[in-house]
Amino acid sequence: MANLTLVYGLRLLPAEEVAEVGDATLKLKNGREAHVTMHVLEGSKDDIEKELKTSLDAFFDFYPEI
């Protein structure tokens, strides 16, 4: 298995402050760009933690070969 890099970012803000979320752009060593879809989770601390764990598990389900 190849070495992998997981790119992610987290930030907590008051729910009423968020107006828009866009993709993050990555610059690759080969000169190309890649895009990371940003996800928004809202709710209580417990709600967010539960959904984040579920989302992370689901993410790795997309890549059963790793």
C-alpha positions, 0 to 999 in steps of 0.5 A: 500500500502506498503512503497516503495524505489525508487533507482536512480542516476544522473550524467551529463558528456560530451557526448564524455566522456562516453565509457560504462554504466553498471548495478548498484548492490544493496545489500538487507537486506535478503543477496541477490543482485538486479540490477538496469539498468542504462539509458543514455539520451543525448542531450541538457538540455531541451532534457534531462529534457523532456526525463527524465520526460517521462521515469519517467512517463513510469516507473510508468505505469509499476506498475499500482497497486501502 
